[in-house]
Amino acid sequence: MKLGAFEIYPVSDGRFRLDGGAMFGVVPKVLWEKCCPADELNRIPLSVTALLIRADGKNILVDTGLGPKEDETFRRMFAVERTPTILESLKRLGVGPDDIHLVINTHLHFDHAGGNTIKEENGSIRPTFPKASYLIQQGEFEDAARANERTRASYRPDNFAPIAHFRQWEFINGDTELVPGVAAVVTAGHTRCHQSIKIESEGEVAFFLGDLIPTVSHLPLPYVMGYDLFPIQTLETKRWVLDRAFEQRWLLLFEHDPVVQGGYVRRDQEGKYFLHEVSSWQ
């Protein structure tokens, strides 16, 4: 869709499933299963939807999905269905790997950075987008590189270490305008340095949420994932973002909702947020 002078496109890397209890933290199953029915293994369906931004003469890719490197055990555990793949989705838009100028990772978990790299036939791993600069909060990279027992399963070195080897990382610290109208905004909680992406042109604003609010079902403030390392901080960051999204009419873009890719929020008399208007772009 057009956003002022820019163009933004959802870019699919397929779907997968995660444990519903982990996705909703302390929220009882009797509540979350009304909106997100689970399968026999208690997993709920999630999309893997990255974002392509055409702005300032550049093709900017925000997150890269699951990628192709994981084995059959992983694919079975998470019910991965990569149809289409992220490269196929980009190709439909006339964009090849060499056409991407910037790759921005919201954070480095495997479902957001798995497509950063690709495995060659000889087993070597290289950046998927050879001409791109890859951007991440420096603190997020450091946390991924020194992952502990709590975080190690989410951070796969093959998704970020080769980018360093090829010297394609550009580290940022704090809120940063990356190109005119496209800014990284630290939205901490899910991880210490998780970032969302704000796109602004000609008075219109879109906000790519990453894992701050992964699906529409996570709009209620207490609906915080068990995966979040700092859940109280997530709650307060959500409040800050949703207040501004309502007051300034931001288009919110959801990375993991299996049905809705974007929409605008309203606030009821009790101060609760709900999706009032779904974007017509999907």
C-alpha positions in Angstrom: 0.0 0.0 0.0 1.0 3.6 -0.3 2.0 5.4 2.8 2.5 9.0 1.8 5.4 9.0 -0.7 6.5 5.5 0.4 5.3 2.0 -0.4 5.0 -0.8 2.1 4.4 -4.5 1.5 3.8 -7.5 3.7 6.3 -10.2 2.9 5.5 -13.7 3.9 7.8 -16.5 5.0 5.0 -18.9 5.7 3.6 -20.0 9.0 4.5 -22.0 12.1 3.0 -22.9 15.5 4.1 -22.1 19.0 2.7 -23.2 22.4 -0.4 -21.2 23.2 0.4 -21.0 26.9 3.9 -19.6 26.2 2.3 -17.1 23.7 -0.1 -15.7 26.4 2.0 -16.0 29.6 -0.2 -15.8 32.7 -3.4 -15.4 30.8 -5.6 -18.6 31.4 -6.2 -20.9 28.5 -9.9 -20.6 28.9 -9.5 -16.9 27.8 -6.9 -17.1 25.1 -8.3 -20.2 23.4 -11.5 -18.2 22.5 -9.5 -16.2 20.0 -6.6 -18.7 19.3 -7.7 -22.3 19.3 -4.9 -24.7 19.9 -4.1 -28.0 18.2 -3.6 -31.3 20.0 -0.1 -30.3 21.1 -1.4 -27.0 22.5 0.2 -25.0 19.6 -1.5 -22.0 18.0 -1.0 -20.9 14.3 1.1 -17.8 13.6 2.2 -16.1 10.5 5.7 -15.1 9.7 5.2 -11.7 8.0 8.2 -9.4 7.4 7.9 -6.0 5.8 9.3 -4.4 2.6 9.6 -0.7 2.7 10.4 1.3 -0.5 11.5 4.7 0.8 14.2 7.3 -0.1 15.2 5.3 -3.2 15.9 2.1 -1.1 14.5 -1.3 -0.6 14.4 -1.9 3.1 13.5 -5.3 4.6 12.3 -5.5 8.2 13.0 -9.0 9.6 13.7 -12.1 7.5 11.5 -14.8 8.8 12.4 -18.4 9.7 14.7 -19.0 6.8 15.7 -22.3 5.2 18.5 -23.6 7.4 16.6 -25.6 10.1 16.3 -29.4 10.0 13.3 -31.6 9.8 13.1 -32.0 13.6 12.8 -28.3 14.0 10.2 -28.0 11.2 8.1 -30.8 12.8 8.3 -29.3 16.3 7.1 -25.9 15.1 4.8 -27.2 12.3 6.7 -25.0 9.8 5.1 -24.3 6.5 7.3 -22.0 4.4 4.9 -21.5 1.5 5.7 -19.0 0.2 9.3 -18.4 1.3 10.5 -14.9 1.9 12.6 -14.9 -1.3 9.5 -16.1 -3.3 7.5 -13.3 -1.7 10.1 -10.7 -2.6 10.3 -12.1 -6.2 6.6 -11.6 -6.7 7.3 -7.9 -6.0 10.1 -7.9 -8.5 12.8 -7.8 -5.8 15.8 -10.1 -5.7 18.4 -10.6 -2.9 20.8 -8.2 -4.6 18.1 -5.5 -4.6 17.8 -5.1 -0.8 19.7 -2.1 0.5 19.0 -2.5 4.2 17.9 -5.4 6.4 16.6 -4.3 9.8 16.1 -7.0 12.5 13.6 -6.1 15.3 15.6 -8.7 17.3 17.6 -11.8 16.6 15.2 -14.6 17.6 15.1 -17.5 15.1 11.7 -16.5 13.6 12.8 -13.0 12.9 16.4 -13.5 11.8 16.4 -17.0 10.3 16.4 -15.6 6.8 19.4 -13.4 7.4 21.7 -16.1 6.1 21.5 -19.0 3.7 23.4 -22.3 3.6 25.4 -23.1 0.5 25.7 -26.6 -1.0 29.1 -27.0 0.6 27.7 -26.3 4.0 29.1 -22.8 4.3 26.7 -20.0 5.5 26.6 -16.5 4.0 24.4 -13.5 4.1 21.2 -13.9 2.1 21.3 -10.3 1.0 24.9 -9.7 -0.1 24.7 -6.0 -0.9 22.7 -5.0 2.2 23.7 -3.4 5.4 22.1 -5.3 8.3 21.0 -3.1 11.2 20.4 -4.1 14.8 20.6 -2.5 18.3 24.1 -3.2 19.5 22.7 -4.4 22.9 20.5 -7.0 21.1 23.5 -8.3 19.2 25.6 -8.5 22.4 22.8 -10.4 24.2 22.4 -12.8 21.3 26.2 -13.4 21.2 26.3 -14.2 24.9 23.0 -16.0 25.2 22.4 -17.9 28.5 20.4 -21.0 29.4 17.1 -18.9 29.4 17.7 -17.4 25.9 19.9 -19.8 24.1 17.1 -21.7 22.3 15.9 -18.5 20.7 19.2 -17.3 19.4 20.9 -19.3 16.6 24.5 -18.1 15.9 24.2 -19.1 12.2 21.6 -16.3 11.9 23.9 -13.5 13.0 27.6 -14.6 13.3 28.1 -14.9 9.5 26.9 -11.3 9.1 29.7 -10.2 11.3 32.2 -12.3 9.4 31.2 -10.6 6.2 31.2 -7.2 7.9 27.7 -6.3 7.0 26.4 -5.4 10.5 25.7 -1.8 11.4 25.0 -1.3 15.1 22.8 1.4 16.4 22.1 2.5 20.0 18.7 3.8 20.9 16.1 5.4 18.8 17.6 6.2 15.4 16.4 7.6 12.1 17.8 5.1 9.5 16.8 6.9 6.4 14.5 10.0 6.2 11.1 8.8 7.4 12.1 5.4 8.7 13.2 5.1 12.3 14.1 2.4 14.7 12.3 2.8 18.1 13.5 0.8 21.1 10.4 -1.1 22.4 12.0 -3.1 25.2 10.3 -5.9 27.1 10.4 -9.0 24.8 14.1 -8.6 24.9 16.2 -5.9 26.5 16.8 -4.0 23.2 13.9 -5.1 21.0 13.1 -2.4 18.4 10.1 -1.6 16.3 10.1 0.4 13.1 8.3 3.6 12.6 7.5 4.7 9.0 6.3 8.3 8.5 5.6 10.1 5.2 3.4 13.1 4.4 1.6 13.0 7.7 0.9 9.2 7.6 2.5 6.8 10.1 2.8 3.0 10.2 4.4 1.1 13.1 5.8 -2.4 12.6 5.5 -3.9 16.0 7.7 -7.0 15.8 7.2 -9.1 19.0 6.0 -6.2 21.2 2.4 -7.0 20.1 2.7 -10.1 17.9 -1.0 -10.6 17.1 -4.2 -8.6 17.4 -5.1 -11.0 20.3 -2.2 -9.4 22.3 -3.7 -5.9 22.2 -5.0 -6.1 25.9 -2.2 -4.8 28.1 -2.0 -7.9 30.4 -1.7 -10.3 27.4 2.1 -10.6 27.5 4.0 -13.6 26.2 5.8 -16.0 28.5 8.7 -15.6 26.1 9.2 -12.0 27.2 12.2 -11.5 29.3 10.9 -8.3 31.0 7.0 -8.7 31.0 6.3 -5.6 33.2 8.4 -3.5 30.8 6.5 -5.0 27.9 3.2 -3.9 29.4 4.4 -0.3 29.9 5.9 -0.2 26.4 2.6 -1.5 24.9 0.8 1.3 26.8 3.1 3.9 25.4 2.8 2.7 21.9 -1.0 2.1 21.9 -1.7 5.6 23.5 0.2 7.2 20.6 -1.3 4.9 18.0 -4.7 5.9 19.1 -4.1 9.6 19.5 -2.0 10.0 16.3 -3.8 7.4 14.1 -0.9 5.1 13.5 -1.3 2.0 11.3 -0.2 -0.9 13.4 1.5 -3.8 11.5 1.4 -7.2 13.1 4.2 -9.7 12.3 2.5 -12.9 13.6 -1.2 -12.6 13.3 -2.4 -15.4 11.0 -5.4 -13.3 9.7 -4.8 -9.5 10.1 -1.7 -7.8 8.9 -2.5 -4.2 10.0 -5.1 -1.9 11.4 -6.0 1.1 13.5 -6.9 1.0 17.2 -9.6 2.6 19.3 -9.9 3.0 23.1 -13.1 2.3 25.0 -14.4 4.1 28.0 -12.5 1.7 30.3 -9.3 2.5 28.6 -9.0 -0.9 26.8 -7.7 -1.0 23.2 -9.3 -2.9 20.3 -8.8 -3.0 16.6 -11.3 -0.7 15.2 -10.4 -0.6 11.5 -8.5 -3.3 9.6 -6.2 -2.0 6.9 -7.3 -2.9 3.4 -3.9 -3.9 2.2 -3.9 -7.6 2.9 
